[in-house]
Amino acid sequence: MNDKFNVTYITFGGHVELNKYRFLYFAIMFTAYILILCSNSTILCLIWIKKNLHEPMYIFIAGLLLNSVMFSTNIYPELLIDFLSDKQITTHSLCSFQAFIYYSLTGSEFFLLAAMAYDRYVSICKPLQYTTIMKKTTIIVLLGLAWLLPACQLVPSVVMSQSYKICSFTLNGIFCNNAISKLYCDTSRTTYIIYGVFILLNTVFLPLLFILFTYTKIFIICYRSCREVRKKAAQTCLPHLLVLVSFSGLCSYDIIVARLEMNLPKVARFILTLQVVLYHPLFNPIVYGLKMKEISKHLTKLFCEAKLNIWQSSC
């Protein structure tokens, strides 16, 4: 606590042998961040530029990729600074804000995946009504709700956390997530956890149930349909399901370890935390770049043109 400026400082205690490996950590995470920005932004620009990609499914994919960029930008810059700093500290206000953005964008990911599931459901189960239902207005509303609903639900928790009494000033992690709840005294922590469960139900489990319901309906329709319909469903639905499984698996770590205070060795916790911020933002562009036929076609063309330009400039 800095009494002069009335600022509460939090120390990150989740780093492993930082003095020994700080430059290695920095190099790996900086490379990963550049790859995340470049890969996600490339597909985003393709969807923006190419008119044949101006369809609901690709617009939702663009929303998902933008969400990955914002998610990474919330964590990586501060993480990289901490790797090179003598002290890994932040203020309580900034920590609360980072946790707010982190969980807001996590909730948005599930809502965007739910919107994509609804789009596939209408496309496959109600093809004649697709253009009527998935209008421009519908897409804008779904995108707006995907980003606004999780954020609005998290605002009260941020406001409440500013009045909580802090009993510990060392956070068992490398960035601000659910582990922040362990900083508060027992009386404050109970309210924080109860409200956290409420948010978890609304932003994770309800979208998940909706996604499972829509894909169950799609699989039933596909099972009764011809081979061509099954092929189309597999091509468009498989990437979404892969992303859903990947993201759900990573989120389960946050719930089980950080929220339920499961005891893990420091090294194991550190590695799992890095996986949360490494894998998924890189997984999205790989899956959609390789598995979505139209995006893959444009990416191949783009890389061929770039290769040709480099070859011509070197001659």
C-alpha positions, -999 to 999 in steps of 0.1 A, spaced: 0 0 0 13 34 -10 -2 58 15 11 89 -2 -9 83 -34 -35 59 -18 -26 32 -43 -27 -5 -36 0 -26 -53 -3 -63 -62 27 -85 -68 26 -113 -93 40 -144 -76 34 -170 -103 66 -166 -123 91 -195 -123 129 -187 -122 123 -154 -139 158 -140 -132 173 -170 -150 149 -173 -180 135 -138 -184 149 -132 -219 138 -167 -231 103 -161 -218 103 -127 -234 115 -140 -268 89 -169 -268 59 -147 -258 69 -118 -280 71 -141 -310 38 -157 -301 22 -122 -298 35 -111 -332 22 -144 -347 -12 -139 -331 -15 -104 -344 -3 -112 -379 -23 -145 -384 -56 -131 -370 -53 -97 -387 -45 -114 -421 -77 -134 -421 -96 -104 -407 -84 -82 -436 -93 -109 -462 -129 -111 -449 -130 -73 -449 -117 -70 -485 -131 -100 -504 -168 -95 -512 -175 -132 -515 -166 -135 -478 -192 -109 -468 -216 -136 -455 -229 -141 -419 -207 -171 -412 -175 -153 -422 -185 -121 -404 -189 -141 -372 -155 -157 -378 -140 -122 -382 -157 -113 -348 -140 -143 -332 -106 -134 -346 -110 -98 -335 -119 -111 -301 -86 -131 -300 -66 -100 -309 -82 -80 -281 -79 -109 -256 -41 -112 -264 -36 -74 -263 -51 -73 -228 -25 -97 -215 7 -98 -236 20 -62 -234 20 -62 -196 33 -97 -194 62 -88 -217 70 -57 -195 69 -79 -164 94 -104 -179 120 -76 -183 112 -57 -150 129 -61 -117 95 -62 -99 64 -78 -113 37 -55 -98 5 -38 -108 -20 -16 -90 -52 -32 -77 -73 -10 -100 -54 -21 -131 -55 -57 -120 -93 -55 -116 -96 -39 -150 -74 -66 -167 -95 -93 -150 -127 -75 -162 -115 -74 -199 -102 -110 -196 -135 -124 -185 -156 -101 -206 -138 -113 -238 -140 -149 -226 -177 -146 -223 -179 -129 -257 -161 -159 -272 -189 -182 -260 -216 -158 -272 -199 -155 -306 -196 -193 -309 -234 -195 -300 -241 -169 -327 -221 -191 -352 -240 -222 -341 -273 -204 -347 -261 -193 -381 -252 -229 -391 -286 -241 -376 -306 -217 -398 -284 -224 -429 -287 -262 -426 -321 -267 -409 -340 -238 -425 -322 -230 -458 -352 -214 -475 -356 -189 -446 -318 -182 -442 -317 -149 -461 -348 -137 -443 -336 -146 -408 -298 -138 -411 -302 -102 -422 -277 -74 -417 -296 -61 -387 -297 -96 -371 -259 -100 -375 -252 -65 -360 -275 -73 -330 -259 -107 -324 -224 -92 -326 -234 -63 -303 -249 -86 -277 -219 -109 -278 -196 -81 -267 -220 -61 -245 -238 -88 -224 -207 -103 -208 -192 -68 -201 -225 -55 -186 -227 -85 -162 -192 -80 -151 -194 -43 -143 -210 -48 -108 -182 -72 -98 -155 -46 -107 -174 -19 -87 -178 -42 -57 -142 -53 -58 -130 -17 -52 -146 -16 -18 -134 -51 -7 -108 -54 20 -75 -69 8 -57 -93 31 -30 -105 7 -9 -85 -17 7 -114 -37 -14 -129 -66 -6 -165 -74 -4 -160 -111 13 -140 -139 -17 -119 -149 -50 -110 -133 -77 -137 -135 -99 -155 -109 -69 -157 -86 -76 -121 -76 -105 -134 -54 -78 -150 -31 -65 -115 -23 -97 -105 -5 -105 -112 31 -129 -142 37 -160 -120 43 -155 -101 10 -144 -133 -10 -177 -151 -3 -197 -124 -21 -172 -122 -49 -173 -160 -55 -212 -162 -54 -214 -134 -80 -187 -152 -100 -209 -184 -102 -238 -163 -114 -217 -149 -142 -203 -183 -151 -238 -197 -155 -249 -168 -178 -218 -163 -199 -205 -199 -202 -231 -226 -194 -261 -211 -211 -243 -204 -244 -228 -239 -242 -263 -255 -237 -276 -235 -267 -246 -246 -288 -251 -282 -279 -289 -279 -286 -283 -264 -321 -256 -288 -331 -278 -317 -319 -306 -305 -342 -281 -301 -371 -267 -336 -366 -303 -350 -366 -312 -332 -398 -279 -343 -414 -284 -379 -404 -318 -379 -422 -305 -360 -453 -284 -369 -483 -247 -372 -485 -242 -337 -500 -259 -320 -470 -238 -341 -446 -206 -330 -464 -216 -293 -463 -224 -295 -426 -191 -312 -418 -171 -286 -438 -187 -256 -420 -195 -270 -385 -163 -290 -378 -140 -259 -374 -165 -243 -350 -167 -274 -329 -129 -277 -328 -126 -241 -316 -154 -247 -290 -137 -278 -276 -103 -261 -275 -116 -230 -258 -138 -249 -233 -108 -271 -223 -87 -240 -216 -115 -223 -197 -119 -254 -175 -84 -248 -162 -94 -213 -151 -124 -226 -133 -109 -256 -117 -75 -242 -107 -80 -205 -102 -116 -204 -90 -117 -236 -69 -83 -230 -55 -69 -264 -65 -34 -269 -53 -9 -273 -81 29 -271 -82 41 -236 -92 57 -249 -124 26 -268 -135 4 -237 -128 28 -215 -147 28 -238 -178 -10 -242 -178 -14 -204 -175 9 -198 -205 -12 -224 -225 -43 -204 -219 -29 -173 -235 -8 -191 -261 -28 -218 -277 -63 -205 -284 -54 -171 -300 -31 -191 -324 -55 -220 -328 -84 -199 -342 -66 -186 -374 -50 -220 -380 -84 -238 -379 -103 -213 -399 -74 -207 -423 -71 -244 -431 -106 -258 -426 -128 -231 -442 -125 -237 -480 -130 -201 -491 -107 -186 -466 -80 -212 -473 -83 -205 -511 -78 -167 -506 -49 -173 -482 -32 -196 -507 -36 -170 -534 -22 -143 -511 9 -163 -502 15 -172 -538 13 -136 -548 37 -125 -520 61 -153 -529 61 -142 -565 66 -105 -556 96 -115 -534 111 -136 -562 106 -108 -587 122 -81 -564 152 -104 -558 158 -109 -595 
